[in-house]
Structures are given as structure tokens and as C-alpha cells.
């Protein structure tokens, strides 16, 4: 993407998070976008392009052990991803209004910030979009339909070897064709300013690191710890796709119960899990984020005007 600036945020455990920034540094509001499991910041390419064209500043980053970002000393867990997001916020937008948008695992990282760093939420008072995400553990079986059980069996066929036989999985991954999304090519670098495609998200990631993160996703919960986020009321919005078979609508409804003051949108008809890049759903995501950014900017300008009158 033309005009994208690439930088590095180093976390307290030494992970090097690759950050991609679009739009003017003088923009009045910054949107910080977190992607999901086995994806890269490229998942947000449509939003980055369109929102930057509207005069907004957009910050994306590859989650640790994804894309161009490295591992740190700490094991990759959802809690650690929340700490990473806090580091990105402090490094890229230390002041001024912000909008946080998290898709799937990125949304879980956002919820983890609220659960473990409530003072950050209360001091910055961001607008927050939680997209195709959940406050409870990832599920292999998304529902009770026979098709759901077939999908669960397919997922188990690769998730269990990944989790319990990572060295053997590494051997297999090195033999896969280079274009395969699970191919392991640790020496291949992506030097462009833009993030690598999501199909290359884990080509430099050892299977053990994927396994650690997947196990964390399977035990994760932030239920009953989202009070700081719920205090933001309708500044928090929840979006999902009608056909999402990774985060079923039952988990979306549970998230809404944990955040009763949030705005729960009707599921986007015909859209699946990858809502930001979904053929049907991407426009809904872009419009929600644009509206949230404009509202954050209006509030900031109103606060500044009130202060000037005093």
C-alpha cells in the first residue's frame, strides 16, 4: 500500500512487533487494529486504505510470532498479546483520541487489556470495536449441526498434531509447497513496507509457538473482568458475521451479556468469520470504524473548546 510506514515496537520481553502506519501524523484520531490467529496486519488492508483516504491515521501490527513480528522471551499467550497491544498503544498513540479494533484473537487481546490494564482503558477512554471475537475460550465445534461436527473433526486433525507433536509437524511443514499457508520457511523475509499476506502469517513461526498460542486460546477467558470496558457504554460496539463458524453467535451473545452497555449490531448477513476482509462484511467494518473515529474526534474537539472557554 502506497504511503505505508513500517516501524518496530520492542516489548518488555524483547519481542519485535512490526507496525504499519497509514495516514497523516497530524490526524486528530488514531485507529489501532489487531488481527486474528494465523493472520497478519494485511487482514486490515481494506480498512487501512479507505480510512487513511478519509484523513484518519491507521496503525496495524503483526501479532508476535506472526508475519514480520518475532517471539520474545515470554511464551505466546493471549495475556501476552494484551500486553503487546498496550505497548503498541503507548508507543504509537501516547496521547489523543484512539479507536481500538480487534478481530477474533485481536479482539481477545483488546479484552485482555481491559481485564488486566483497566487503568489504561479508564485513562484513554477509547472507542472499541470487537469484531468476530469472544470473551471465552476458542471452540473446535461451533454448533450442533452435522456440518459443524465435520468441521471440528477436520480442525482436530491438524490441531492435535500441532499441539502434541510440534517437531514432527515442523518436518512436514518444511516439505510443503512454498505457497502452502502452513509451509515453514524461517529464512524467507518480507521486506516491503506493507505486511505480508495472511497466507504467509506463520511461514517463519515454529510449530511449538503456534501450539503454545493455540493452547492459550483454548483456556482463555475474560468473563466477569470487563468492568472498565463496560463503563465506556455505547463507545463499545460488537460486530459479527452471520455465517461465522469459528466464533459462533452463541459466543457473541455471551460477550454482549458481559458488556450489557455495549452496542450489539445484528450479524452481517452472508458474512463469515474474516469480517474485515470478507467480500460481504468488509464494508460494514469500515463504516463502523469511520463513524467511531469521527465521534472520537468530535468529542476531542468539544473537550478542547470547553477547556479554552475556561
Secondary structure, DSSP 8 states (H G I E B T S, - for coil): -TT-EEEEEE-TT--EEEEEEES-TT-SEEEEEE--TT--GGGGHHHHHHHHHTT-EEEEE--TTSTT----SS---HHHHHHHHHHHHHHH-SSSEEEEEEETHHHHHHHHHHHH-HHHHHHH--EEEEES--SS---S---SSHHHHHHHHHHHHHHHHHHH-HHHHHHHHHHS-TTSTT---TT----SSS---GGGTTTT--HHHHHHHHHHHHH---TT--HHHHTTGGGEEEE-BTT-SSS-HHHHHHHHHHTTTSEE---BTT--S-GGG-TTTHHHHHHHHHHHHHHHHHHHHHHHHHHHH-
